[in-house]
Amino acid sequence: MASEKISSSSKPIAMLKVLNPFHIWALGVGIVLVGEFMGWNFTVGKGGAYASLIACWVIGLLYTCVAMIDSEVTSTVAAAGGQYTQAKHIIGPLMAFNVGLYLVMAYTMLCAADALVVGDLMKSGAEVMGYTSLDTKPFVVLTVVFLAWLNYRGVFATLTLNLVITFLAFMSLVVLFFSVDPLHQGVVLQHEGLLTDLPYGWIGVVASLQFGMWYYLGIEGTCQAAEEVRSAGRSIPLGTMGGMMTLLVAATITWFVAAGLMPWQYLGQAVTPMYDAATLLGSSQLQLMLFVATAFAAIASANGCINDASRAWFSLGRDRYMPVFFGAIHPKYRTPYRSVLFLVPIAISFAFTGLLDQVITFSILSGLLSYTFMTFNMIKFRKMWPLGSIHRGYIHPFHPIPAITLLTLCCATYFATFLGYGASLLSIMAFYILASIWFVLRRYKYVKRADQFTMPWPRPKGY
Amino acid sequence: MNKNYTPPNQGMFGQIFDTILVLVLVYSSLMLPLLFKAAAKAEDAAAAAATAVKATWESLGQNAVQQAQWIKLGYDPDKAASLINSRFDYTIDPVMLIITIVVVGGYFWFMLKVSDKEYREVIREKFDNK
């Protein structure tokens, strides 16, 4: 239970349980959908158009495993912090600390990238209207500050906004799909002339798995809201699996349209490929629609990221893994307001570094480390509390096949990252290794041992 | 029955110090790869300057459909050449690959070992010291 003793009073304050499965869908898809508007196309750059399609489906399988595993564990460990809280109850404090950091870093960096996209998009729009030197920085700041204010005021309004703008952004992809006369090749779409053999061979297919994660990165964020949904056992699996199906459809549509309109060498490096696709069709209405939809997708993603990063940071503070100051809930709005406010300048400063590819790679790798953790977590969870020993809101089928599949695909994606981004991989690993050593030597002494296990479960088997 | 561990309280200065330390680590790891990239970019620029020739759609290997789409996107052969000729190098350095495997594998091994030790303390306090 999310409760916290405010210094001046001993009355426990809990977060409000106001969300339904549609909000969960909006949280998950809202964070991810921006990946269909930009970023996914770097898979094309790493391996060609066909490699991108293969990556879309292979990484789709990785995320289906993530969604299955997450739905079972989250519907059983229904508490703020999501995978962090799971790690605390199943693996141990050091793993939990690292998982908390993965979540904070993945979402804060993604939020920074989203704000950068909003800024760049405004610049593109201004150029179309004849203003060539628009400064993007005020738009970056405005986006983050406005969304942080929404998050500060309450989760219901935050995720209701996400529900509306995410749905509109998704529908714009559907409209774009039907605008290109998809059943008649050669009329608008030119797959026959544009699709080539694999330019790097099969190693390019493996390499493209790295950015294939952009098609779905963040869907697991649904479980961050576990403490604020009315029925975690129903809402989390419904919202998460529904979100995965939406994303698989959106990713396939996105690839089909873009690969049929642009040469792969252009597509592989484009900043806003779907907006470019609309521009190529020569319709100003479609161009305007994709401009608005790209902005909506980036705002929805940044919004969800602030929501999730602040809850993960709040959980770390509440458990004293990070300074306890951050573990406070607002007495009126019932939100982790100090964590929300703390992450605002951090997200803005990441955006202002201008290191978009570094920021994205940090986000992707933090997500990948988190998925690797899920495999150990699931195996241990079933071993320590076998089926029937505790109440589970949802039981995923075919265990342990999803966990083994997930681990195999994670290893392939590490190798994909090594191909082209090896230095970034080692540098980010160095961060997590140093942070772990710091936790063991300094932070762990502030942690109350018995308080790390709060679920009403029997003693785990083997302990 | 053993007494539960009581952690010390951390003062405000300590909390600020710990927060800043984590931020410094994050920014350092963001900036570090730039050192490698700066060197690589300088080499690429030198190589590109050495091999620069006048590009045509044919020399760039673009068929009629591809050419038409490039033109619609506002590109001529010279402008498109930098995108078309920019390619990843997937040559695998076995030493770097082994180092990467050891680092990632070692990180998870260390994490699971230490976490297990800490988790046993948690369970002991939770279930034995009621």
HADDOCK unambig.tbl for C-alpha pairs under 7 A between the chains (distance, minus, plus):
assign (segid A and resid 46 and name CA) (segid B and resid 88 and name CA) 6.96 0.50 0.50
assign (segid A and resid 91 and name CA) (segid B and resid 115 and name CA) 6.27 0.50 0.50
assign (segid A and resid 91 and name CA) (segid B and resid 116 and name CA) 6.51 0.50 0.50
assign (segid A and resid 91 and name CA) (segid B and resid 119 and name CA) 6.80 0.50 0.50
assign (segid A and resid 92 and name CA) (segid B and resid 115 and name CA) 4.46 0.50 0.50
assign (segid A and resid 92 and name CA) (segid B and resid 116 and name CA) 5.91 0.50 0.50
assign (segid A and resid 92 and name CA) (segid B and resid 118 and name CA) 6.09 0.50 0.50
assign (segid A and resid 92 and name CA) (segid B and resid 119 and name CA) 4.49 0.50 0.50
assign (segid A and resid 93 and name CA) (segid B and resid 115 and name CA) 5.79 0.50 0.50
assign (segid A and resid 93 and name CA) (segid B and resid 118 and name CA) 6.37 0.50 0.50
assign (segid A and resid 93 and name CA) (segid B and resid 119 and name CA) 6.59 0.50 0.50
assign (segid A and resid 94 and name CA) (segid B and resid 111 and name CA) 6.51 0.50 0.50
assign (segid A and resid 94 and name CA) (segid B and resid 114 and name CA) 6.90 0.50 0.50
assign (segid A and resid 94 and name CA) (segid B and resid 115 and name CA) 5.06 0.50 0.50
assign (segid A and resid 95 and name CA) (segid B and resid 111 and name CA) 6.04 0.50 0.50
assign (segid A and resid 95 and name CA) (segid B and resid 115 and name CA) 5.91 0.50 0.50
assign (segid A and resid 193 and name CA) (segid B and resid 65 and name CA) 5.41 0.50 0.50
assign (segid A and resid 193 and name CA) (segid B and resid 66 and name CA) 6.75 0.50 0.50
assign (segid A and resid 194 and name CA) (segid B and resid 65 and name CA) 6.67 0.50 0.50
assign (segid A and resid 194 and name CA) (segid B and resid 66 and name CA) 5.90 0.50 0.50
assign (segid A and resid 262 and name CA) (segid B and resid 69 and name CA) 6.27 0.50 0.50
assign (segid A and resid 263 and name CA) (segid B and resid 66 and name CA) 5.80 0.50 0.50
assign (segid A and resid 265 and name CA) (segid B and resid 83 and name CA) 6.13 0.50 0.50
assign (segid A and resid 265 and name CA) (segid B and resid 84 and name CA) 5.45 0.50 0.50
assign (segid A and resid 266 and name CA) (segid B and resid 83 and name CA) 6.62 0.50 0.50
assign (segid A and resid 280 and name CA) (segid B and resid 72 and name CA) 6.66 0.50 0.50
assign (segid A and resid 280 and name CA) (segid B and resid 73 and name CA) 6.94 0.50 0.50
assign (segid A and resid 323 and name CA) (segid B and resid 15 and name CA) 5.03 0.50 0.50
assign (segid A and resid 358 and name CA) (segid B and resid 30 and name CA) 6.28 0.50 0.50
assign (segid A and resid 419 and name CA) (segid B and resid 90 and name CA) 5.89 0.50 0.50
assign (segid A and resid 420 and name CA) (segid B and resid 88 and name CA) 6.69 0.50 0.50
assign (segid A and resid 420 and name CA) (segid B and resid 90 and name CA) 6.90 0.50 0.50
assign (segid A and resid 423 and name CA) (segid B and resid 33 and name CA) 5.71 0.50 0.50
assign (segid A and resid 424 and name CA) (segid B and resid 33 and name CA) 5.51 0.50 0.50
assign (segid A and resid 426 and name CA) (segid B and resid 100 and name CA) 6.76 0.50 0.50
assign (segid A and resid 427 and name CA) (segid B and resid 29 and name CA) 5.38 0.50 0.50
assign (segid A and resid 427 and name CA) (segid B and resid 32 and name CA) 6.61 0.50 0.50
assign (segid A and resid 427 and name CA) (segid B and resid 33 and name CA) 6.73 0.50 0.50
assign (segid A and resid 428 and name CA) (segid B and resid 29 and name CA) 5.77 0.50 0.50
assign (segid A and resid 431 and name CA) (segid B and resid 25 and name CA) 6.16 0.50 0.50
assign (segid A and resid 431 and name CA) (segid B and resid 26 and name CA) 6.62 0.50 0.50
assign (segid A and resid 431 and name CA) (segid B and resid 29 and name CA) 6.01 0.50 0.50
assign (segid A and resid 433 and name CA) (segid B and resid 107 and name CA) 6.60 0.50 0.50
assign (segid A and resid 445 and name CA) (segid B and resid 7 and name CA) 6.01 0.50 0.50
assign (segid A and resid 446 and name CA) (segid B and resid 7 and name CA) 4.91 0.50 0.50
assign (segid A and resid 446 and name CA) (segid B and resid 8 and name CA) 5.95 0.50 0.50
assign (segid A and resid 447 and name CA) (segid B and resid 7 and name CA) 6.22 0.50 0.50
assign (segid A and resid 448 and name CA) (segid B and resid 5 and name CA) 6.79 0.50 0.50
assign (segid A and resid 448 and name CA) (segid B and resid 6 and name CA) 6.58 0.50 0.50
assign (segid A and resid 448 and name CA) (segid B and resid 7 and name CA) 6.11 0.50 0.50
assign (segid A and resid 449 and name CA) (segid B and resid 5 and name CA) 6.78 0.50 0.50
assign (segid A and resid 449 and name CA) (segid B and resid 121 and name CA) 6.73 0.50 0.50
assign (segid A and resid 449 and name CA) (segid B and resid 122 and name CA) 4.78 0.50 0.50
assign (segid A and resid 449 and name CA) (segid B and resid 125 and name CA) 6.81 0.50 0.50
assign (segid A and resid 450 and name CA) (segid B and resid 122 and name CA) 4.97 0.50 0.50
assign (segid A and resid 450 and name CA) (segid B and resid 123 and name CA) 6.96 0.50 0.50
assign (segid A and resid 450 and name CA) (segid B and resid 125 and name CA) 5.19 0.50 0.50
assign (segid A and resid 450 and name CA) (segid B and resid 126 and name CA) 4.73 0.50 0.50
assign (segid A and resid 452 and name CA) (segid B and resid 122 and name CA) 6.67 0.50 0.50
assign (segid A and resid 459 and name CA) (segid B and resid 127 and name CA) 6.92 0.50 0.50
assign (segid A and resid 463 and name CA) (segid B and resid 120 and name CA) 6.63 0.50 0.50
